[in-house]
């Protein structure tokens, strides 16, 4: 079992949204709000136990949604009944955690467009020794304090922030804070702090806004669908083996394996990804962007090319949706380190990267053990 857990609170009625369904089950661009929220959870890099807290009447529906989103990771998902208050619902989620869990994130399903990178940010901060961690955005509006309907003063906004979820905590400390709580708090950070815990802040995300009113729902529809388009690209890279060089493939070092020849470190996987990204964005290819005649790239790590490629793609107004890579060759054996490669590449790209590997049954130069081919496809959104 993972040492991280995410409790997704989806038990609220959402009366201000004005729908007949509980808020988390209202449709948003053809999918329930809860489904969108869980897509963000499963975009995070760190594996997690996921506990969905839902109304009693929606337990079966919530279970179907959660397992559909989780796919092959459905064993990590459970659905429990919520309580009369948000605090009671979170307590129900805490009671369902596995013994191995050390870090807990509490997330509101109503923040349906929260990206997976925000979960990663909160988890990383806790792992670095923080107590409680909350994402927040600075307040940009002028703030007034009123008395009896009249403005009493202008409040200094420099130290004010908008607080979001997921909010993360060490599991033991949060459980103890909940056991001691005797009043209702507006968020878990306030409860944790009341019990003596320290709470720090990480940068939030504009997309993590809360869907509360019909206006918020329409805004979310616009974010998901307004003027967006998809672009696909393909990249292919081939390198021969070089027994005198170290092997770098997929951003990882492979000891006791022959390296790949090339002007840089010969990482065929990253080179193919770069070509796929450039192709999708209409920005040429790796050769005309980072030519072999340029001495600056002699022996360079391929991560340099990937960072520069991503900067060009993003600078052209595109975001990476996902990348898929197929490695063809008899060495190295990718399967034992597939998860490690995918995690590394996902971190480098900032979007999901899947990796597969195959051989050619002895046919061609890859079948004869002369080198490696990598084929990558990339999906961009604008």
C-alpha positions as CSV (number, residue, x, y, z in Angstrom):
1,X,0.0,0.0,0.0
2,X,1.1,3.6,-0.7
3,X,2.3,5.8,2.2
4,X,0.2,8.7,0.8
5,X,-3.5,9.0,0.8
6,X,-6.0,11.4,-0.7
7,X,-9.4,11.9,0.9
8,X,-11.8,13.4,-1.7
9,X,-14.8,15.0,0.0
10,X,-17.8,14.6,-2.2
11,X,-20.6,14.4,0.4
12,X,-22.0,17.9,0.2
13,X,-25.5,18.8,-1.1
14,X,-24.4,21.9,-3.0
15,X,-27.6,23.8,-2.5
16,X,-26.1,27.0,-3.9
17,X,-25.5,25.3,-7.2
18,X,-29.3,25.0,-7.7
19,X,-29.2,21.4,-9.0
20,X,-31.3,18.4,-8.0
21,X,-28.2,16.2,-7.7
22,X,-25.6,16.5,-4.9
23,X,-22.9,18.9,-6.3
24,X,-20.2,16.3,-6.9
25,X,-22.5,14.4,-9.2
26,X,-23.6,17.3,-11.4
27,X,-22.5,17.1,-15.0
28,X,-19.5,19.1,-16.3
29,X,-18.8,18.8,-20.0
30,X,-20.3,15.3,-20.0
31,X,-18.7,14.0,-16.8
32,X,-19.7,14.3,-13.2
33,X,-17.7,16.9,-11.2
34,X,-16.4,14.1,-9.1
35,X,-14.9,12.4,-12.1
36,X,-13.0,15.6,-13.1
37,X,-11.7,15.9,-9.6
38,X,-10.4,12.3,-9.5
39,X,-8.7,12.8,-12.9
40,X,-6.6,15.4,-11.2
41,X,-5.8,13.1,-8.3
42,X,-4.7,10.3,-10.6
43,X,-2.5,12.8,-12.6
44,X,-0.3,13.1,-9.6
45,X,3.1,11.3,-9.7
46,X,3.0,9.9,-6.2
47,X,0.9,6.7,-5.9
48,X,-1.8,7.1,-3.3
49,X,-4.7,5.4,-1.5
50,X,-7.8,7.3,-2.6
51,X,-10.8,7.5,-0.3
52,X,-14.0,9.1,-1.8
53,X,-16.5,10.3,0.8
54,X,-20.0,10.4,-0.7
55,X,-23.6,10.7,0.4
56,X,-25.3,7.4,1.3
57,X,-27.7,7.6,-1.7
58,X,-24.7,8.0,-4.1
59,X,-22.3,5.4,-2.8
60,X,-22.8,3.0,-5.7
61,X,-22.6,5.8,-8.2
62,X,-19.4,7.2,-6.6
63,X,-17.8,3.7,-6.6
64,X,-18.5,3.3,-10.3
65,X,-17.0,6.7,-11.1
66,X,-13.9,6.2,-8.9
67,X,-13.2,2.7,-10.3
68,X,-13.6,4.0,-13.9
69,X,-11.1,6.8,-13.3
70,X,-8.7,4.6,-11.4
71,X,-8.6,1.8,-14.0
72,X,-5.9,-0.7,-13.3
73,X,-5.2,1.1,-9.9
74,X,-8.8,0.5,-8.7
75,X,-7.6,-1.6,-5.8
76,X,-6.3,1.6,-4.3
77,X,-9.7,3.2,-4.3
78,X,-12.5,3.0,-1.7
79,X,-15.8,4.8,-1.1
80,X,-17.2,5.6,2.3
81,X,-20.4,7.3,3.5
82,X,-20.1,10.9,4.6
83,X,-21.4,12.6,7.7
84,X,-23.7,15.5,8.4
85,X,-20.9,18.0,8.2
86,X,-17.7,18.3,6.2
87,X,-15.7,17.7,9.3
88,X,-17.6,14.4,10.0
89,X,-17.0,13.4,6.4
90,X,-13.3,13.9,6.6
91,X,-13.3,11.9,9.9
92,X,-15.0,9.1,8.0
93,X,-12.3,9.2,5.4
94,X,-9.5,9.1,8.0
95,X,-11.1,6.0,9.5
96,X,-10.7,4.2,6.1
97,X,-7.0,4.8,5.7
98,X,-4.5,1.9,5.5
99,X,-2.0,1.4,8.3
100,X,0.9,2.2,5.9
101,X,-0.3,5.8,5.2
102,X,1.9,8.5,6.6
103,X,0.8,11.6,4.6
104,X,-2.9,12.6,4.1
105,X,-4.2,15.1,1.6
106,X,-7.8,16.3,2.0
107,X,-9.4,17.6,-1.2
108,X,-12.8,19.0,-2.1
109,X,-14.4,17.4,-5.1
110,X,-15.8,20.8,-5.9
111,X,-12.3,22.0,-6.9
112,X,-12.7,19.7,-9.9
113,X,-10.1,21.2,-12.2
114,X,-7.2,21.0,-9.7
115,X,-4.1,19.7,-11.7
116,X,-2.1,16.8,-10.5
117,X,1.0,19.0,-10.1
118,X,-0.6,20.7,-7.1
119,X,-1.0,17.4,-5.3
120,X,2.7,16.7,-6.1
121,X,3.6,20.2,-4.7
122,X,1.8,19.6,-1.4
123,X,3.2,16.1,-0.9
124,X,6.8,17.3,-1.6
125,X,6.5,20.0,1.0
126,X,5.3,17.6,3.6
127,X,8.1,15.2,2.7
128,X,10.6,18.0,3.2
129,X,9.6,18.3,6.9
130,X,6.7,20.8,6.8
131,X,3.8,20.2,9.2
132,X,0.5,21.0,7.6
133,X,0.7,22.4,4.0
134,X,-2.0,24.4,2.2
135,X,-2.0,25.8,-1.4
136,X,-2.9,29.4,-1.7
137,X,-3.0,32.3,-4.1
138,X,-2.3,36.0,-3.2
139,X,-5.3,38.3,-2.9
140,X,-5.3,40.8,-5.8
141,X,-8.5,42.7,-5.0
142,X,-8.6,45.6,-2.6
143,X,-10.0,44.5,0.7
144,X,-12.4,46.6,2.9
145,X,-13.6,45.9,6.4
146,X,-17.2,47.1,6.9
147,X,-19.3,48.0,10.0
148,X,-23.0,48.4,9.7
149,X,-22.9,48.5,5.9
150,X,-20.3,51.3,5.8
151,X,-16.6,50.9,5.0
152,X,-14.6,51.1,8.2
153,X,-11.1,50.7,6.8
154,X,-9.0,49.3,3.9
155,X,-7.2,46.1,4.9
156,X,-3.6,45.5,3.9
157,X,-3.8,42.7,1.4
158,X,0.0,41.9,1.3
159,X,-0.3,39.1,3.9
160,X,-3.7,37.8,2.7
161,X,-4.2,34.7,0.5
162,X,-7.0,32.7,-1.0
163,X,-6.7,29.1,0.4
164,X,-7.4,26.0,-1.7
165,X,-7.2,22.2,-1.5
166,X,-5.7,19.7,-1.4
167,X,-4.5,20.4,2.1
168,X,-1.8,18.0,3.4
169,X,-0.8,16.8,6.8
170,X,1.2,14.1,8.6
171,X,-1.4,11.4,9.1
172,X,-0.8,10.8,12.8
173,X,-0.9,14.5,13.7
174,X,-4.1,15.1,11.7
175,X,-5.9,12.1,13.2
176,X,-5.0,13.3,16.7
177,X,-6.3,16.8,15.9
178,X,-9.6,15.3,14.7
179,X,-9.9,13.2,17.8
180,X,-9.5,16.4,19.9
181,X,-11.8,18.7,17.9
182,X,-14.9,19.9,19.7
183,X,-16.0,22.7,17.3
184,X,-16.6,23.0,13.6
185,X,-13.8,24.6,11.5
186,X,-14.1,25.9,7.9
187,X,-11.1,23.9,6.7
188,X,-8.7,21.2,7.9
189,X,-5.8,23.6,8.3
190,X,-7.8,25.6,10.9
191,X,-8.6,22.4,12.8
192,X,-5.0,21.3,12.6
193,X,-3.6,24.7,13.8
194,X,-6.1,24.8,16.7
195,X,-4.6,21.5,17.9
196,X,-1.2,23.1,18.0
197,X,0.0,22.2,14.5
198,X,2.1,24.4,12.2
199,X,0.7,25.2,8.7
200,X,2.8,26.5,5.8
201,X,1.8,27.6,2.3
202,X,2.8,26.5,-1.2
203,X,1.8,28.2,-4.4
204,X,-1.7,27.4,-5.5
205,X,-3.2,27.0,-9.0
206,X,-5.8,29.3,-10.7
207,X,-7.6,26.2,-12.0
208,X,-8.2,24.9,-8.5
209,X,-11.1,27.3,-8.0
210,X,-14.2,25.9,-6.2
211,X,-17.4,25.3,-8.0
212,X,-20.1,26.7,-5.7
213,X,-22.6,28.6,-7.8
214,X,-24.0,28.3,-11.4
215,X,-21.5,31.0,-12.4
216,X,-18.6,28.8,-11.2
217,X,-20.0,25.8,-13.1
218,X,-20.2,27.9,-16.3
219,X,-16.7,29.1,-15.7
220,X,-15.4,25.5,-15.4
221,X,-17.2,24.6,-18.6
222,X,-15.4,27.5,-20.3
223,X,-12.0,26.5,-18.9
224,X,-12.5,22.9,-20.2
225,X,-13.9,23.8,-23.6
226,X,-13.5,27.4,-24.7
227,X,-11.5,27.4,-27.9
228,X,-9.3,24.5,-27.0
229,X,-7.8,22.3,-29.8
230,X,-5.7,19.2,-29.9
231,X,-2.5,18.7,-31.9
232,X,-0.6,15.4,-32.2
233,X,2.9,14.7,-33.3
234,X,5.2,11.8,-33.8
235,X,9.0,11.4,-33.3
236,X,11.4,8.6,-34.2
237,X,15.0,8.3,-33.1
238,X,17.6,5.5,-33.8
239,X,21.0,5.0,-32.2
240,X,23.6,2.3,-32.6
241,X,25.2,0.7,-29.5
242,X,28.6,2.0,-28.4
243,X,30.4,-0.3,-25.9
244,X,32.7,2.6,-24.9
245,X,29.8,4.9,-23.7
246,X,27.5,4.8,-20.7
247,X,23.9,4.0,-21.4
248,X,21.4,6.8,-20.8
249,X,17.8,6.0,-21.8
250,X,14.6,7.6,-20.7
251,X,16.5,10.0,-18.5
252,X,18.0,7.2,-16.4
253,X,21.5,5.6,-16.2
254,X,21.6,1.9,-17.0
255,X,24.7,0.3,-15.5
256,X,26.3,-2.8,-17.1
257,X,24.7,-2.0,-20.5
258,X,26.3,-0.8,-23.8
259,X,25.7,2.9,-24.4
260,X,24.3,4.5,-27.5
261,X,26.4,6.5,-29.9
262,X,25.5,10.1,-30.6
263,X,26.6,13.7,-30.5
264,X,25.0,14.0,-27.1
265,X,24.4,11.2,-24.6
266,X,22.4,9.3,-27.2
267,X,19.2,9.0,-25.2
268,X,16.9,7.8,-28.0
269,X,13.8,8.0,-25.9
270,X,14.2,11.7,-24.9
271,X,15.2,12.5,-28.5
272,X,12.0,10.9,-29.9
273,X,9.9,12.7,-27.3
274,X,11.5,16.1,-28.3
275,X,10.7,15.3,-32.0
276,X,7.1,14.4,-31.2
277,X,6.6,17.6,-29.2
278,X,8.2,19.8,-31.9
279,X,6.2,18.0,-34.6
280,X,2.9,18.6,-32.8
281,X,3.6,22.2,-32.3
282,X,4.8,22.7,-35.8
283,X,8.3,23.8,-34.7
284,X,10.5,21.6,-36.9
285,X,12.6,18.8,-35.5
286,X,15.5,18.1,-33.1
287,X,18.0,18.2,-35.9
288,X,17.3,21.8,-37.0
289,X,16.9,23.0,-33.4
290,X,19.9,21.3,-31.9
291,X,22.1,20.3,-34.7
292,X,25.1,17.9,-34.4
293,X,27.3,20.6,-35.8
294,X,26.8,22.7,-32.7
295,X,29.8,22.0,-30.3
296,X,27.7,23.2,-27.3
297,X,25.8,19.9,-27.4
298,X,28.8,17.6,-27.7
299,X,28.2,15.0,-24.9
300,X,25.3,17.0,-23.4
301,X,22.6,15.3,-21.4
302,X,19.4,15.0,-23.4
303,X,17.4,16.6,-20.6
304,X,18.8,19.9,-21.8
305,X,17.1,19.3,-25.2
306,X,13.8,18.4,-23.5
307,X,13.8,21.5,-21.3
308,X,14.4,23.7,-24.3
309,X,11.8,21.9,-26.4
310,X,9.2,22.3,-23.6
311,X,10.0,26.0,-23.4
312,X,9.5,26.4,-27.1
313,X,6.3,24.4,-27.1
314,X,4.8,26.3,-24.2
315,X,6.0,29.6,-25.6
316,X,4.0,28.9,-28.7
317,X,0.8,28.6,-26.6
318,X,0.6,24.8,-26.2
319,X,0.3,22.6,-23.1
320,X,1.4,18.9,-23.1
321,X,-1.5,16.5,-22.6
322,X,0.4,13.3,-22.6
323,X,3.3,11.4,-24.3
324,X,3.6,7.7,-25.2
325,X,6.9,6.0,-26.1
326,X,7.6,2.6,-27.7
327,X,11.2,1.3,-27.3
328,X,12.3,-1.3,-29.8
329,X,15.4,-3.3,-29.1
330,X,16.8,-6.4,-27.3
331,X,18.8,-4.3,-24.8
332,X,18.2,-3.0,-22.2
333,X,15.2,-4.9,-20.8
334,X,12.9,-2.0,-20.1
335,X,10.1,-3.9,-18.2
336,X,11.9,-4.2,-14.8
337,X,12.4,-0.4,-14.7
338,X,9.3,0.7,-16.6
339,X,7.7,2.4,-13.6
340,X,11.0,4.2,-12.8
341,X,11.3,5.5,-16.4
342,X,7.7,6.6,-16.6
343,X,8.1,8.5,-13.3
344,X,11.3,10.2,-14.4
345,X,9.9,11.2,-17.8
346,X,6.6,12.4,-16.3
347,X,8.5,14.6,-13.9
348,X,10.6,16.0,-16.8
349,X,7.7,16.6,-19.2
350,X,5.2,17.8,-16.6
351,X,2.5,15.6,-18.0
352,X,1.8,11.8,-18.1
353,X,4.3,9.8,-20.0
354,X,3.7,6.1,-20.7
355,X,6.5,3.7,-21.9
356,X,6.2,0.3,-23.7
357,X,8.9,-1.9,-25.1
358,X,9.1,-4.7,-27.7
359,X,11.5,-6.6,-29.9
360,X,11.5,-7.4,-33.6
361,X,11.9,-11.2,-33.3
362,X,15.4,-11.1,-34.7
363,X,14.6,-9.1,-37.7
364,X,16.4,-5.9,-38.8
365,X,19.2,-4.1,-37.0
366,X,17.4,-4.0,-33.7
367,X,16.8,-7.7,-33.9
368,X,20.4,-8.3,-34.6
369,X,21.3,-6.3,-31.5
370,X,23.0,-3.4,-33.3
371,X,21.0,-0.6,-31.7
372,X,17.7,0.9,-30.4
373,X,14.7,2.6,-31.9
374,X,12.3,4.8,-30.0
375,X,9.0,6.0,-31.3
376,X,7.1,8.7,-29.4
377,X,3.7,10.4,-29.9
378,X,2.7,13.6,-28.1
379,X,-0.7,15.2,-27.6
380,X,-0.8,19.0,-27.2
381,X,-3.7,21.3,-26.2
382,X,-4.0,25.0,-27.0
